[in-house]
């Protein structure tokens, strides 16, 4: 009963903090999810469900019905899924996998309602709002030396405004990727912080492999290939198919880079101690000078490692 009260107070306080510190919302949400995952280890299923339902009541009271629904779709369902799996004894990566799936499904429901609601298209309305915001921002800069600086470089005021409008369109078209990445990142850190907190006690189910031994699931490579295919299929660059592909790429590229960095660090770890400082200096210098190519290289490392298993991680696991 003492554990139940402690987790209830802590999680409810985190829900209230969402309104007190709105700038820290994502961090607070991550801590809330980690609290829920840890609670599953110490509470029985009935106690865990009661904590979750009371949290929802607190959220409804402090945020209102619409914000609570959005919270549930982005983070709440994933948090409940992970806590349930942790309570059922599943391992770290099973909890992570199904937590990610739950988050993706929840965000997809949100996007369906967002883009189909309000009579006019939600996307069109958002583009209009972003353009209006950009125009207001440019008007604010009109009294400064901003346009004069551009004029000295041969760029007219109309060209600047047109560029800002293009940026607004690109942002609005790739908001789905931003939403998905936000949910994925939240799920990742919810479980990761639960793992860190659980290191003080022998909680086997929350144990995470060293980063150097993590490998991208090979199935994700086909998701990335599908994104490339859709991106190329919409040749004009303005079709729904094209933007669907570019959104998939915007989601998958950071994931591939994450795993590619794991490969790079694995290589570094295998080098003799005398060579490591020089290798690190070389990598830093190359990254500074050739940032875009290095980012692409890290992504490719993650992709090919998922297919070829350079580090023989899956082979060692089978053995």
TIPATI-670966 format. One line per 5 residues: number of its first residue (from 1); for each residue x, y, z of C-alpha. Coordinates in Angstrom, 2 decimals. Each point is the difference from the previous one (the first is absolute). Example, Ala and Ser with C-alpha at 12.3 -4.5 7.8 and 13.67 -1.06 7.14 Angstrom:
BEGIN
1	12.30/-4.50/7.80 | 1.37/3.44/-0.66 .
% end
This chain:
BEGIN
1	0.00/0.00/0.00 | 2.90/2.31/0.74 | 1.45/-0.56/-3.49 | -3.41/0.68/-1.56 | -0.32/3.32/1.86 .
6	3.55/1.03/-0.91 | -0.42/-0.67/-3.74 | -3.46/1.59/-0.01 | 1.25/3.22/1.61 | 3.07/0.18/-2.23 .
11	-1.84/-0.65/-3.28 | -2.90/2.34/0.90 | 2.48/2.74/0.89 | 1.65/-0.43/-3.40 | -3.42/0.39/-1.65 .
16	-0.60/3.26/1.89 | 3.47/1.27/-0.94 | -1.01/-0.08/-3.67 | -2.01/3.18/0.57 | 2.51/1.64/2.35 .
21	3.04/-0.46/-2.27 | -1.32/-0.17/-3.59 | 3.48/0.61/-1.45 | 1.15/-3.26/1.61 | -3.01/-2.06/-1.10 .
26	1.92/-2.61/-2.00 | 2.47/-0.59/2.83 | -2.84/-0.29/2.54 | -1.89/-2.40/-2.28 | 3.11/-2.19/-0.31 .
31	0.39/-0.07/3.79 | -3.70/-0.85/0.32 | 0.39/-2.96/-2.36 | 3.12/-1.21/1.84 | -1.89/0.23/3.30 .
36	-2.81/-2.10/-1.45 | 2.40/-2.67/-1.30 | 1.72/-0.21/3.39 | -3.37/-0.15/1.76 | -0.82/-3.14/-1.99 .
41	2.94/-1.78/1.60 | -1.14/0.71/3.56 | -3.81/0.03/-0.30 | -2.51/-2.64/-0.98 | -2.15/0.51/-3.08 .
46	-3.00/1.40/1.89 | 2.12/2.56/1.84 | 1.72/1.02/-3.23 | -3.32/0.53/-1.81 | -1.32/2.08/2.92 .
51	3.11/2.22/-0.13 | -0.44/0.43/-3.75 | -3.71/0.87/0.26 | 0.58/2.51/2.79 | 2.74/1.56/-2.13 .
56	-2.51/0.37/-2.85 | -2.45/1.67/2.36 | 2.72/2.44/1.11 | 0.90/0.72/-3.63 | -3.64/0.63/-0.86 .
61	-0.28/2.41/2.93 | 3.16/1.99/-0.81 | 0.05/-0.21/-3.81 | -3.58/-0.51/-1.15 | -1.47/-2.68/-2.23 .
66	1.69/0.91/-3.33 | 3.55/0.25/1.37 | -0.52/-3.20/1.99 | -1.04/-1.86/-3.16 | 3.07/1.31/-1.86 .
71	2.18/-1.02/2.95 | -1.52/-3.47/-0.05 | 0.52/-0.45/-3.74 | 3.61/1.19/0.03 | 1.28/-1.35/3.31 .
76	-2.71/-1.48/2.24 | -0.75/-3.15/-1.98 | 3.72/-0.70/-0.48 | 0.66/0.57/3.72 | -2.80/-2.39/0.97 .
81	1.21/-2.61/-2.50 | 3.57/0.09/1.28 | -1.05/-0.10/3.64 | -2.28/-2.98/-0.68 | 2.80/-1.88/-1.77 .
86	2.49/0.85/2.75 | -2.46/-1.34/2.55 | -0.42/-3.17/-2.08 | 3.75/-0.64/0.09 | 0.93/0.81/-3.61 .
91	3.58/1.04/-0.71 | 1.26/3.52/-0.80 | -0.11/-0.30/-3.78 | -3.44/-1.61/-0.16 | -1.32/2.83/2.21 .
96	1.70/2.53/-2.25 | -1.29/-1.58/-3.23 | -3.65/-0.14/1.02 | 0.22/3.39/1.68 | 1.20/1.45/-3.32 .
101	-2.78/-1.75/-1.90 | -2.61/1.33/2.44 | 1.41/3.53/-0.37 | -0.03/-0.21/-3.80 | -3.60/-1.24/-0.01 .
106	-1.06/2.76/2.39 | 1.66/2.75/-2.06 | -1.55/-1.47/-3.16 | -3.48/0.34/1.54 | 0.82/3.60/0.90 .
111	1.12/0.76/-3.56 | -3.12/-1.58/-1.48 | -2.20/2.26/2.12 | 2.24/3.03/-0.58 | 0.18/-0.24/-3.78 .
116	-3.64/-0.97/-0.46 | -1.58/2.40/2.51 | -1.31/3.52/-0.16 | -1.71/0.08/-3.38 | 3.04/1.48/-1.73 .
121	3.07/-2.18/-0.03 | 1.99/0.15/3.18 | 3.18/0.09/-2.07 | -1.21/2.94/-2.09 | -1.06/1.87/3.13 .
126	3.39/-0.62/1.58 | 1.81/1.23/-3.12 | -2.08/3.16/0.10 | 0.79/0.58/3.67 | 3.72/-0.57/-0.53 .
131	0.07/2.39/-2.96 | -1.81/2.62/2.07 | 2.53/-0.48/2.80 | 2.91/0.32/-2.45 | -1.48/3.18/-1.49 .
136	-0.46/1.50/3.46 | 3.60/-0.87/0.86 | 1.27/1.60/-3.19 | -2.06/3.13/0.71 | 1.66/0.20/3.40 .
141	3.40/-0.16/-1.69 | -0.98/2.65/-2.55 | 1.23/2.78/2.28 | 3.39/-1.65/0.51 | 3.03/-0.43/-2.25 .
146	-0.98/-3.55/-0.97 | -1.34/0.83/-3.45 | 2.85/2.43/-0.63 | 2.51/-2.79/0.66 | -1.79/-2.21/-2.53 .
151	-0.28/2.91/-2.44 | 3.77/0.54/0.17 | 0.34/-3.64/-1.10 | -2.35/0.54/-2.92 | -3.02/-1.68/1.60 .
156	-3.28/1.90/-0.23 | -2.63/0.27/2.71 | -2.42/-2.05/-2.13 | 2.53/-2.81/-0.32 | 0.50/-0.06/3.77 .
161	-3.75/-0.21/0.59 | -0.35/-2.74/-2.62 | 2.78/-2.01/1.70 | -1.75/0.34/3.37 | -3.27/-1.18/-1.55 .
166	1.78/-3.05/-1.44 | 1.38/-0.78/3.46 | -3.50/0.26/1.47 | -1.30/-2.50/-2.57 | 2.87/-2.44/0.64 .
171	-0.57/0.18/3.77 | -3.74/-0.58/-0.33 | 0.50/-2.96/-2.37 | 2.46/-1.66/2.39 | -1.85/0.52/3.26 .
176	-1.04/-3.70/0.02 | 3.67/-1.00/0.12 | 0.58/2.44/2.85 | -2.96/-1.45/1.95 | 1.15/-3.59/-0.54 .
181	3.60/0.81/0.97 | -1.19/1.78/3.12 | -2.02/-3.04/1.07 | 2.84/-2.42/-0.86 | 2.50/2.07/1.97 .
186	-2.35/0.22/2.99 | -0.50/-3.79/0.08 | 3.75/-0.59/-0.35 | 0.87/2.25/2.94 | -2.93/-1.15/2.16 .
191	1.39/-3.50/-0.04 | 3.63/1.14/0.15 | -0.59/2.06/3.16 | -1.92/-2.89/1.54 | 3.06/-2.15/-0.78 .
196	2.31/2.54/1.68 | -2.22/0.21/3.07 | -0.23/-3.80/0.13 | 3.79/-0.45/0.04 | 0.01/0.54/3.77 .
201	-1.95/-3.27/0.34 | 0.34/-3.28/-1.92 | -2.94/0.54/-2.40 | 0.85/-2.46/-2.77 | -2.86/0.99/-2.31 .
206	1.22/3.63/-0.21 | 3.60/-0.87/-0.82 | 1.26/1.59/-3.21 | 2.84/-1.27/-2.19 | 3.07/2.24/-0.38 .
211	-0.46/2.52/-2.82 | 2.86/-1.59/-1.96 | -2.03/-3.23/-0.24 | -3.18/1.56/-1.33 | -0.97/-0.68/-3.61 .
216	-2.84/1.38/-2.09 | -2.79/-2.54/-0.66 | 0.38/-1.08/-3.62 | -3.72/0.51/-0.62 | 0.51/3.77/0.34 .
221	2.26/-0.05/-3.05 | -3.02/-0.95/-2.11 | -1.97/2.88/1.53 | 2.81/2.32/-1.10 | 0.06/-1.54/-3.49 .
226	-3.76/0.53/-0.24 | 0.54/3.64/0.97 | 2.60/0.45/-2.73 | -2.34/-1.65/-2.51 | -2.91/2.28/0.86 .
231	2.26/3.05/0.03 | 1.27/-0.81/-3.51 | -3.44/-1.03/-1.26 | -1.42/3.48/0.61 | 2.38/1.54/-2.52 .
236	-1.57/3.46/-0.01 | 0.90/0.45/3.67 | -3.41/1.36/0.95 | -2.16/-3.13/0.02 | -1.34/-1.78/3.06 .
241	2.02/-3.09/-0.95 | 3.22/2.03/-0.11 | -0.60/1.57/3.40 | -0.99/-3.37/1.48 | 3.40/-1.31/-1.11 .
246	1.90/3.04/1.28 | -1.75/-0.27/3.38 | 1.01/-3.67/0.28 | 3.58/0.96/-0.85 | -0.05/2.82/2.57 .
251	-1.00/-2.55/2.64 | 2.32/-2.82/-1.04 | 3.21/1.96/-0.69 | 0.51/1.04/3.68 | -0.68/-3.61/1.02 .
256	2.61/-1.29/-2.48 | 2.51/2.62/1.21 | -0.55/-1.11/3.62 | 0.95/-3.57/-0.86 | 2.75/1.11/-2.38 .
261	1.68/1.88/2.83 | -0.09/-3.25/1.98 | 1.98/-1.68/-2.81 | 2.53/2.85/-0.06 | 0.54/-0.17/3.75 .
266	0.36/-3.79/-0.28 | 2.83/0.52/-2.51 | 1.59/2.55/2.32 | -0.26/-2.42/2.92 | 1.84/-2.69/-1.98 .
271	2.98/2.25/-0.82 | 3.23/-0.30/1.97 | 0.22/2.54/2.82 | 2.85/1.91/-1.67 | -2.03/0.63/-3.15 .
276	-3.25/1.07/1.67 | 0.90/3.66/0.68 | 1.11/0.53/-3.61 | -3.09/-1.73/-1.34 | -2.27/2.16/2.19 .
281	1.78/3.20/-1.09 | -0.28/-1.03/-3.65 | -3.72/-0.80/0.32 | -0.70/3.35/1.72 | 1.91/1.96/-2.66 .
286	-1.69/-1.85/-2.85 | -3.41/0.50/1.63 | 0.61/3.76/0.35 | 1.17/0.40/-3.60 | -2.33/-2.50/-1.68 .
291	-3.05/-0.07/2.26 | -2.69/-0.99/-2.58 | 2.05/-2.86/-1.54 | 0.89/-1.37/3.44 | -3.66/0.05/1.06 .
296	-0.89/-1.89/-3.19 | 2.85/-2.46/0.67 | -1.26/-0.68/3.54 | -3.48/-0.68/-1.37 | 1.40/-2.39/-2.61 .
301	2.05/-1.78/2.69 | -3.17/-0.56/2.02 | -1.90/-1.29/-3.05 | 2.69/-2.40/-1.27 | 0.75/-1.24/3.51 .
306	-3.70/-0.87/0.37 | 0.19/-2.07/-3.20 | 3.51/-1.49/0.25 | 0.56/-0.03/3.78 | 3.65/1.12/-0.16 .
311	0.45/-0.47/3.74 | -1.61/-3.50/-0.03 | -2.43/1.09/2.73 | -2.87/-2.18/-1.21 | 2.34/-2.95/-0.59 .
316	1.36/0.25/3.53 | -3.52/0.22/1.36 | -1.01/-3.19/-1.83 | 3.07/-1.79/1.30 .
% end
